[in-house]
Amino acid sequence: MGNSSEFQKAVKLVINTVSFDKDSTVQVFEATIRVLGSLLSAHRIITDSKQPFGDMTIKDYDNELLHMAHDLAVRLLPAFENTKTGIPYPRVNLKTGVPPDSNNETCTAGAGSLLVEFGILSRLLGDSTFEWVARRAVKALWNLRSNDTGLLGNVVNIQTGRWVGKQSGLGAGLDSFYEYLLKSYILFGEKEDLEMFNAAYQSIQNYLRRGREACNEGEGDPPLYVNVNMFSGQLMNTWIDSLQAFFPGLQVLIGDVEDAICLHAFYYAIWKRYGALPERYNWQLQAPDVLFYPLRPELVESTYLLYQATKNPFYLHVGMDILQSLEKYTKVKCGYATLHHVIDKSKEDRMESFFLSETCKYLYLLFDEENPVHKSGTRYMFTTEGHIVSVDKLLRESPWKEFFSEEGEQDQEGKPMHRPRSHEVKVINSSSNVSCFFPGRFACGGREVTVSFRVLTEINGTRRLDHLKSVIECSHRGRQSVGKSAGVAGTIVTPRPKQAGGEGGHGHPPGGMQLALGTLRGSQPSRFLPPPQHFSSPVVLLGCVHQKPEGKGVC
């Protein structure tokens, strides 16, 4: 909206009051798209040299939102540990990691829609850890698709890779998985993302689409996308859910505008009937199956994108109709309320954050044709939670590209691309944050202790390890030999002394440990620790040493 004073006020409020160091269990997917995405989007707006929305800069801004995004992502990383498929746990405690009683089942969208936010973070930090785990999850899900139909199910066991939910559709459990295959390609330019999307889109057309072939001509019912069995392609039920209304917008992005127009008209007809979209609608009975409407944005999003593609004023009328319905049926004293029942219009005391970040935003942009989003000359993409990201070269630079490649792939010159084995380290030159993501075992003082190391970061020249699972119970007064290793050299160091009236340096937990890792396949520690380095099998570390007073020289 160009309101710089409110934006600056909000950013400062977040910087000064928000902390993720809380004993709170969150959904990895929701925390990523709502919180991580908004932090990254706001950071990019602040640091954009062009400032198309007015002066959104923050005085003395020192990348605080980016650091907060990094902190949150580090706290989400345990979800990717101890999973045999690489598909993450659905929930994680921000302080303690994956809860002991955690569910081994997750939905495809929840596990496979993290790549945009994690990829942006990795590329801004120069640290592939986050993109790597998110991309690994996408590939794991993709490799589990049906050999016969090419379809995926909606719920999977993260340990066995078996499909618990075999329903394949465009709504809950799968929607944003397809969306992020395409948007990852748009943002990062990785060819394999587009190839996966194109293959998925073809399977959707082959098995989910019902009705006449052409949108506006021919015999039969207008096109509709239904829920089918992922293995057989057979119809599983006769309902669709409101989340599927996002799909016309996705079709606009790939240029399938004709089909998008037709599908959008179907959802708009339902809205016209009830003044809202019921959560589930039975297309055979032509009646709602699930009656609540939590102010979802999907129909508004598709309306906005279709107007951008066609400039047909019909979509302005659709937007006005939606806006008037929201004002009439959902507005209350302190906000806008979820409709408990789309027929009797009873309400719930709840307003989801996506109402502001998406529903209102897309409505505003629909009518604001002169908005810098449309006029600045910069190309923008919206995340699945409506957070704006500029599409530019910075996010297309991936120095770790070959680390993501599959065995047998070729580079642009046709040369074979080497894929590191699980025991190898991929070294990337970078001057920014350092990350190590691996489990570790070592012996100290004659007693072996297993520790799960998370992420080693570098802040102001000081390296630290965030969020150890357990403290090493042995003396770190001076150097100790810890036996022979599998070719890994490194050091364990204690944190800096606790400051008066505060915790250890840079917010490191008191009593925690720090790790500085040297080189793989070498007997001598490296003088410089190049990030990032990944291990998928246990390693043994050499040498326990005390922290040097100045906090430097640990490698």
Residue, then its C-alpha position, 0 to 999 in steps of 0.5 A: m500500500g506504500n504506507s512506509s511508516e506503518f511498515q517500518k513500525a511493524v518491522k521494528l516491533v517484530i525485531n524488538t519483540v519476537s523470539f523463536d526460543k520458545d517451548s512451542t510445537v509448531q507445524v513445519f509447513e505453516a511456520t515456513i509459509r507464514v512466518l519464514g516467508s514473511l520475514l524473507s519477503a520483508h527483508r527483501i523489500i527493505t534491502d531492495s535498492k530500487q524501493p518501488f513501494g516508497d521508502m521502505t528502508i529501516k534506519d540502521y537495519d542490520n539484516e535482523l529479519l534475515h537473521m530471525a529467518h535463519d534462526l527459525a529455519v535452524r529450529l525447524l531443521p530437526a524435522f528433517e533428521n531421523t527420517k528414513t525417506g528424507i521427508p520431514y516430520p510434520r511438527v517440531n518443538l522450537k526448543t527441543g526438536v521433534p516431540p518423542d510421540s511425533n506422528n510418522e505420517t505427513c501430507t504431501a503438500g506439507a512436506g513438499s512445499l518448503l522449497v521456495e522459502f528454504g531456497i530463498l534463505s539458502r541463496l541469501l545466506g550462501d548456505s545450501t543446507f536449507e534448500w538441500v533438505a527441502r529439495r531432498a523432501v520434494k525428490a523423495l515424494w516425487n520418487l514415490r509417485s505411481n508408476d502407472t498414473g504418475l500421480l501422488g497420494n495425499v498422506v505418506n509415512i515418512q519412515t516407510g515411504r508407504w502411502v497412507g492416503k491414496q487420494s490424488g486431487l488438487g485440494a488439501g494435502l496436495d495443492s501447494f506441492y504442485e504450486y511450488l514445483l512451478k514457482s521454484y522453477i520461476l524463482f530459481g531456474e532449476k530445470e528439473d523443477l519445471e520437468m517435474f511440474n510438467a509431468a505432474y500437470q500432464s498426469i493431472q490432465n490425464y486422470l483428474r480432469r472430467g468434462r468436455e475437452a474444450c472449455n467453451e464449446g462441445e458437448g458434455d459438462p464443463p471441465l472439473y478436476v476430481n479426486v481419484n485413486m493415485f494408482s488406478g485413476q478411479l474416482m474416489n468421491t464426489w466432492i471438491d474442497s475450496l483449496q482447489a480454487f487456487f488451481p486456475g491461478l496456477q494455470v494462468l502462470i503456465g499460460d493455460v488461461e482458457d482452462a483457467i477461465c472455465l474452472h474459475a467460473f465453476y467456483y465463482a458460481i458456488w460463491k454466488r450461491y452462498g456468498a462464500l465457498p464451503e470447505r467441501y462441495n459435493w458436485q454430484l449432489q450440488a450441495p455443501d459437504v463441509l459448511f465452514y468458510p475460514l476466509r480463504p483466499e484461493l478464489v480471490e487469488s485466481t480472480y486477481l491473476l486472471y484479471q492480470a492475464t486477461k484485463n477482462p472487467f468481469y473479474l473486477h465485478v467478481g472481486m467486488d462481489i466477493l468484497q461485498s460478501l465479506e463485508k456483509y457476512t463476516k465483518v465484526k467489531c474487531g476484524y473479520a470472522t470465519l463463517h461456521h456455516v455458509i448457509d445460516k452465516s453463523k460465525e466463529d471467533r477466529m481470523e486466520s493470518f492468511f486473511l490479511s496476507e492473501t485475501c485482503k492483499y489480492l483484493y487490494l491489488l485487483f483494484d489497484e491497477e497502478n500499484p508498483v507490483h504492476k508498474s515498477g518493471t520488476r517481476y514479482m512472484f507470490t508465495t503460497e501464503g501471498h508473500i511477495v518476492s522479486v524474481d531476479k538473478l540473485l536467487r538464480e545463482s546456485p554455486w552448489k548446483e551439482f550437489f543437487s544433481e542425480e547420478g548420471e545427469q549432465d551439465q550444460e556442456g554435456k559433461p557427466m555431473h558427479r553426485p557426492r556419496s553419503h560419506e563425502v563432503k561437498v565444499i562450497n566457497s562462501s564468505s557468509n554463514v557456515s552450516c554443518f548438518f549431520p549426526g556425530r559420534f565420538a569418545c571423550g575421556g574413555r566414555e563414548v557419547t552420541v550427540s546430534f549436531r545441528v547447524l554451525t553458524e558464523i556471526n561476526g567472525t565467531r562460529r557457533l553450533d545451534h541447538l545441540k540435542s544433548v550436552i557432552e558429559c566429559s571434561h573439556r579442560g585442555r586437549q584430549s585424544v578421542g581415538k582414530s576417526a574415519g578421516v574427519a578432523g575437527t575440534i569440540v569447543t566449549p561456549r564462551p564464558k557467560q556474560a554478566g546478566g546474560e547468556g553465552g555469546h551471541g545468545h548461545p545456550p549456557g552449558g551448550m557446546q560448540l563445534a568447529l569441523g575441519t576437513l574430510r579425508g585429511s589428518q590435519p584440521s583445515r585453516f578455513l572452514p568452507p560452508p556448507q558441509h553435509f553428512s548423512s552417516p555418522v562420523v567420528l570427531l577428533g580432539c576436544v579443546h577448551q575455548k580460547p579466550e578471544g573466541k577465535g582460532v578454533c579450527 
